[in-house]
Amino acid sequence: MENMFWIGIVGAFIALCFAFVQSRKVMSCSEGTPEMQKIAKAIREGANAYLKRQYTAVFKFFIIMVIVLAILAFTGLVSKFVPFAFLTGGFYSALAGFIGMKIATSANSRTANAANESLNKGLRVAFSSGAVMGFTVVGLGLFDITVWFLLLKYVFHADANTVGTTMVMFGMGASALALFARVGGGIFTKAADVGADLVGKVEAGIPEDDHRNPAVIADNVGDNVGDVAGMGADLYESYVGAILATFAISTAAGYGWSGMFLSLALAVVGVIASVIGTFFIRTGENADQKALLKTLRTGTYIAAALAAVAAAPLTYFIMDGKMGIFVAILSGLAAGCAIGYFTEYFTSETYKPTLDLAEATSTGPATVVIGGISLGLQSTSAPILIIGAAVLVSFFAAGGAASFNQGLYGIGIAAVGMLSTLGITLATDAYGPVADNAGGIAQMAGLDEKVRERTDALDSLGNTTAATGKGFAIGSAALTALALLVSYVDIVSTKMAEAGKALDLSLVNPPVLVGIFIGAMLVFVFSAFTMSSVQRAAQSIVVEVRRQFREIAGIMEGKADPDYAACVDLCTKGALKEMVMPAVFAVIVPIVAGLVLGANGVIGLLTGVTVTGFAMAVFMSNSGGAWDNTKKYIESGHLGGKGSEEHKAAVIGDTIGDPFKDTSGPSLNILIKLVSTVSIVFAALIVKFSIM
Amino acid sequence: MENMFWIGIVGAFIALCFAFVQSRKVMSCSEGTPEMQKIAKAIREGANAYLKRQYTAVFKFFIIMVIVLAILAFTGLVSKFVPFAFLTGGFYSALAGFIGMKIATSANSRTANAANESLNKGLRVAFSSGAVMGFTVVGLGLFDITVWFLLLKYVFHADANTVGTTMVMFGMGASALALFARVGGGIFTKAADVGADLVGKVEAGIPEDDHRNPAVIADNVGDNVGDVAGMGADLYESYVGAILATFAISTAAGYGWSGMFLSLALAVVGVIASVIGTFFIRTGENADQKALLKTLRTGTYIAAALAAVAAAPLTYFIMDGKMGIFVAILSGLAAGCAIGYFTEYFTSETYKPTLDLAEATSTGPATVVIGGISLGLQSTSAPILIIGAAVLVSFFAAGGAASFNQGLYGIGIAAVGMLSTLGITLATDAYGPVADNAGGIAQMAGLDEKVRERTDALDSLGNTTAATGKGFAIGSAALTALALLVSYVDIVSTKMAEAGKALDLSLVNPPVLVGIFIGAMLVFVFSAFTMSSVQRAAQSIVVEVRRQFREIAGIMEGKADPDYAACVDLCTKGALKEMVMPAVFAVIVPIVAGLVLGANGVIGLLTGVTVTGFAMAVFMSNSGGAWDNTKKYIESGHLGGKGSEEHKAAVIGDTIGDPFKDTSGPSLNILIKLVSTVSIVFAALIVKFSIM
């Protein structure tokens, strides 16, 4: 078995080929009228410009980190591969984000144009571009892991334990990149969105996506840099992190190469299952919202079922018939699907919670806000119970009662199971912003009413899949973080023993307890940072849009074009400036806490961050999602419809929900993984120099 | 030393005598004009009626619990004293709340009338009534503890360990009562407040505290049942809980009777220090806000300093010169003061955070809400770092490095230190609602402008002390919960060993980890419950007030009286109905989680609840406080003043903040202590019947 790791390259090849085929399919479609092409070009250029500047800024951070890591490597505190792996992790993650965004910004006008022909055509184009993102992430992730693995094993002849404990440090590059992508992209998209809404919709009274709004292009750019590139980087990190965590635990669990191979094989099988799943996504012309959702669900569920079926023989042959591990994999897959379902329940206007929230608009904005917060807080119950159940089932099924480390391996492999069909899950998620953009283009280019109805149907579906996608992203981040946590414990226990320090992870050990407190604090303060960042960046957009309305004559009559680029530029500057503080905070706190509280405290901190961050992320995403859909529900003619007092209250709720669901909430996914990867890399330093 | 525990009775006697003297002082003042007497009577009757019905409802719950506890006692799963102690704990807590509220509702009109004479007179009356509450809580708490102690020691001849581990179970009665008082009172007060504001202020455009508003009496009643009786029960529980927790740990730490005696002696010394502190609270006629605040602070700080000074010889003689324990006590006292300071920094309009928040009103309600949430999230950093530091300092100073249990005793005694001067701390806090009510009465009775200026000054100060008081209540709840947590571990470790189960509190033990997750969930869901309770109850008030405005002719012209009693009645019904679900949830979840996850899981749950609950409570209290003061800041003429768009945005923020700071936030204080006391009482049951 141990010489078959090359299948990782095969899996990567399949995923990347499929992504290539899908991208050709998208690019072969027509971009539509010159007007549409012009708008699409503006969005594309804005997105490219932002991403270039973001990557330039991130590059500087990477240079600093590589120097730090090189010093650590030089003094023997990390493996000499870490600085290089840090770079490749960041590079592939960035590349995946770049490709995904490139295709998304090419697919938006093509989707709008295809919707001109039929709903099914529109769906296929948008979904194909989502698939490019999904499979690129998976393909590059597998490629990066496998190449490093083969290098370490065959060129440097490392043993299984060394490979595992070294490679788990490689996740930090992807984590760091993801942080900037999620936080920066999240700030960009919501600053543009909030700014455009506050002045355009509320003050000037022009519709959403109106070409007279100077921030409209920035808003569309934001969908791509935040929801496509940011989401891609987020899940790239979870995907790689989960696999590497099982690598790290495998030897301690007594499975050596086999345990690692199962993880990789499962990922490869997931790629194939995802490819097959995509073929089931198609729809008839008269499909309604439910039918559209059903076809996307069908594809995802078929992929999950195929992966589950294939996992049985894989486990049987690779792990010598230890079918408890198969149960662990199943629990991960099931948890992913279940979290998606409950996210939908709490955020979709077809269910009671959001309908109740809509009723609360009748007593004004205050009650809508209270109701939405209460809904979000309440909605944490299901995902937490699901993840809790998955942890217990995977731990005990994998033999945790008899062998603790085998149980921990079970938790890791459950995370890999959950993420194995990421190709298709991410495709349905990245599809959303493309459909959203297509709707915007159709509106701005003044396309036929019929086309807009179709793009609206696609867009509305995109909102639902975006919400469930977020639930999946959070759930997988939590499970990945737990897998990383247990691998950290594994790594640090050896180091502590060597340093003659005691590993005491008991809850009543004060450094552990204080670490948990600090972890919770990190989550709260980080959320505060990202939220006030959006507020500050949005405020600058508000000022600029007001200025343009005032100073550019004829803008309101459609006689003069607004200066779209100025808004894009402002968002870019705002996002880049504002992303620094949270990022630095997220990297510094675990290191400083570690130096004071020691490794025991760090493990407390990781636990505190994971638990509180998970709950907080679910709360924020679901509150935001429910507010968004409440607004949409009213806009579709209920409770007084557009322009009513109820609608105004709902718009306020939605505006508050914007940074909740698209900036602070998703950024927490990164935080909980990043603190783990940072801690893993700096483990030796902490153990050596900590004062406790 | 061990035969000197009767000093607890002396301490109780001093406290109760002082409370009695203060109450005579209040009652000797005149109630003012017949109009004022009429209003005060309506408030008093409403408050009495509510409290009676609340206690009746709680009595039923207590009956059920006593039966359950009797069964447990009969089967040997708890000590036979527990059912009785459960009753006395609940009884004294209820009695303290009743007395405090009785005097508060008698002092409101007297304060207004005294303010007619001079500001100093007004301050003295309001403060005296606060002191009645503060010293009654302390006196009854000390009395209950000491009587039980003497009974167990001298009548039943129990040894130190038995006394400690038995008495720690006695906290549950006070916990359960506090839950109902805080949650029920919190729902009552905010339903009335929100309801009165939404219709009266926003829709009908009449000022706050206007006698034409049918909910105005209910609003004033709410201040008493929520902020006086609720707050008193909360701190009664912390006070008793902290002392009992040190009793429980003392023997394991090797201190036996001495460790217990230090805790009690510290409390007695704190009573005397508090009494002395009150004499420093007085003011000149032309005192401004700052001078008023300074005099209250002076009193509190003098009391804390006296307690600190006295603690040194106490520790020296009782603990045989182990002065590390003195350092632990100091860390508790210092933490209490520091948390108060930072709470003020984040919520008072004299500092940057709230001033920045006020600026955000210029872009509408959405940005105010985002800004307030972000401020609250950010503000968790200081209290968490302070509590973290207090835990580490008290643990290590008390000898935690050499003896783990002595370190844990240090954490317990730090909590006692923090709470030792509760008499005066609670007095400054309970003073707030009295001043608030006095202002309302002055407004409703149409007193002279000069009187209202004075009551406004007192009220405004009351808002600041209420905020810092909340900070103190949360901080002490967290430290008490940690002390209870460690005493739980101590108790359960013996029981687990007897049952042949392994106590494994390692963070990576899945039941522990899942327990932490469930704990965090409990906090989020409990907050959701309390918040939506307020919303539902407020909605019913909105409907009723609208009905009265519509149906009672001449109400707006002041020709007909509104039906105040109907609103009081609705609030009562709403609060009693809505408090059941959160209460049951808080009691059931730790028991069910324990039966599934075992004692290890329970300890995880307690940790998760304490950490997340602490952060969440600080967040909610401070967001709410900052919104409140933003509104007041604008109303005092800044940023456009009353009636401006900025003011409207601030009112929305304040309305959202109401349940944050007065219902959900403070209720979490109880939650984190209640789950501990419930778990302690049900420990034997859990150990015996849990499936893990």
Contacts between the chains, C-beta under 8 A, distances in Angstrom:
chain1	res1	chain2	res2	distance
A	194	B	366	7.6
A	198	B	363	6.4
A	198	B	364	6.9
A	198	B	366	7.4
A	202	B	364	7.4
A	360	B	535	7.1
A	363	B	198	6.4
A	363	B	539	6.5
A	363	B	542	6.1
A	364	B	198	6.9
A	364	B	202	7.4
A	364	B	652	7.5
A	365	B	365	5.5
A	365	B	652	5.3
A	366	B	194	7.6
A	366	B	198	7.4
A	366	B	652	5.0
A	366	B	655	3.8
A	366	B	656	5.2
A	367	B	535	6.0
A	367	B	538	7.7
A	367	B	539	7.5
A	369	B	369	5.8
A	369	B	652	7.7
A	369	B	656	5.0
A	370	B	531	5.9
A	370	B	532	7.8
A	370	B	534	7.4
A	370	B	535	5.3
A	370	B	655	8.0
A	370	B	656	5.7
A	370	B	659	6.2
A	371	B	532	7.1
A	371	B	535	6.1
A	373	B	528	8.0
A	373	B	531	6.6
A	373	B	656	7.9
A	374	B	527	7.8
A	374	B	528	4.6
A	374	B	531	4.2
A	374	B	532	4.4
A	374	B	535	7.0
A	375	B	528	7.4
A	376	B	528	7.9
A	377	B	524	4.6
A	377	B	525	6.6
A	377	B	527	5.1
A	377	B	528	3.7
A	377	B	531	7.2
A	378	B	524	7.5
A	378	B	525	5.8
A	378	B	528	3.8
A	378	B	529	7.8
A	378	B	532	7.7
A	380	B	520	7.8
A	380	B	521	5.7
A	380	B	524	4.4
A	380	B	525	6.8
A	381	B	521	5.6
A	381	B	524	7.5
A	381	B	525	5.2
A	384	B	517	5.2
A	384	B	518	6.9
A	384	B	520	7.0
A	384	B	521	4.2
A	385	B	518	7.8
A	385	B	521	7.3
A	387	B	517	6.7
A	388	B	514	4.2
A	388	B	517	5.0
A	388	B	518	6.4
A	391	B	510	5.4
A	391	B	513	6.4
A	391	B	514	5.6
A	391	B	517	7.9
A	392	B	510	5.6
A	392	B	511	7.4
A	392	B	514	5.8
A	395	B	510	4.3
A	396	B	510	7.6
A	400	B	510	6.6
A	407	B	510	6.8
A	408	B	508	6.8
A	411	B	510	7.5
A	482	B	513	7.2
A	485	B	508	7.1
A	486	B	508	5.5
A	489	B	507	7.9
A	489	B	508	5.3
A	505	B	505	7.8
A	505	B	506	4.2
A	505	B	507	4.6
A	505	B	508	6.4
A	506	B	505	4.2
A	506	B	506	6.4
A	507	B	489	7.9
A	507	B	505	4.6
A	507	B	507	6.8
A	507	B	512	6.6
A	507	B	603	5.6
A	507	B	604	6.8
A	507	B	607	5.2
A	508	B	408	6.8
A	508	B	485	7.0
A	508	B	486	5.5
A	508	B	489	5.2
A	508	B	505	6.4
A	508	B	603	7.8
A	510	B	391	5.4
A	510	B	392	5.6
A	510	B	395	4.4
A	510	B	396	7.6
A	510	B	400	6.6
A	510	B	407	6.8
A	510	B	411	7.5
A	511	B	392	7.4
A	512	B	507	6.6
A	513	B	391	6.4
A	513	B	482	7.2
A	513	B	607	7.1
A	514	B	388	4.2
A	514	B	391	5.6
A	514	B	392	5.8
A	516	B	516	7.6
A	516	B	607	6.3
A	516	B	611	5.1
A	517	B	384	5.1
A	517	B	387	6.7
A	517	B	388	5.0
A	517	B	391	8.0
A	517	B	611	5.4
A	517	B	614	7.5
A	517	B	615	8.0
A	518	B	384	6.9
A	518	B	385	7.8
A	518	B	388	6.4
A	519	B	611	8.0
A	520	B	380	7.8
A	520	B	384	7.0
A	520	B	611	4.9
A	520	B	612	5.9
A	520	B	614	7.8
A	520	B	615	4.7
A	521	B	380	5.6
A	521	B	381	5.5
A	521	B	384	4.2
A	521	B	385	7.3
A	521	B	615	6.5
A	523	B	615	7.9
A	524	B	377	4.5
A	524	B	378	7.5
A	524	B	380	4.3
A	524	B	381	7.6
A	524	B	615	5.3
A	524	B	619	6.2
A	525	B	377	6.6
A	525	B	378	5.8
A	525	B	380	6.8
A	525	B	381	5.2
A	527	B	374	7.7
A	527	B	377	5.1
A	528	B	373	8.0
A	528	B	374	4.5
A	528	B	375	7.4
A	528	B	376	7.9
A	528	B	377	3.7
A	528	B	378	3.8
A	529	B	378	7.8
A	531	B	370	5.9
A	531	B	373	6.6
A	531	B	374	4.2
A	531	B	377	7.2
A	532	B	370	7.8
A	532	B	371	7.0
A	532	B	374	4.4
A	532	B	378	7.7
A	534	B	370	7.3
A	535	B	360	7.1
A	535	B	367	5.9
A	535	B	370	5.3
A	535	B	371	6.1
A	535	B	374	7.0
A	538	B	367	7.7
A	539	B	363	6.5
A	539	B	367	7.5
A	542	B	363	6.1
A	603	B	507	5.6
A	603	B	508	7.8
A	604	B	507	6.7
A	607	B	507	5.2
A	607	B	513	7.1
A	607	B	516	6.3
A	608	B	611	6.2
A	611	B	516	5.1
A	611	B	517	5.4
A	611	B	519	8.0
A	611	B	520	4.9
A	611	B	608	6.2
A	611	B	612	7.3
A	612	B	520	5.9
A	612	B	611	7.3
A	612	B	612	5.5
A	612	B	615	7.0
A	614	B	517	7.5
A	614	B	520	7.8
A	615	B	517	8.0
A	615	B	520	4.7
A	615	B	521	6.5
A	615	B	523	8.0
A	615	B	524	5.3
A	615	B	612	7.0
A	619	B	524	6.2
A	652	B	364	7.5
A	652	B	365	5.3
A	652	B	366	5.0
A	652	B	369	7.7
A	652	B	652	7.8
A	655	B	366	3.8
A	655	B	370	8.0
A	656	B	366	5.2
A	656	B	369	5.0
A	656	B	370	5.7
A	656	B	373	7.9
A	659	B	370	6.2
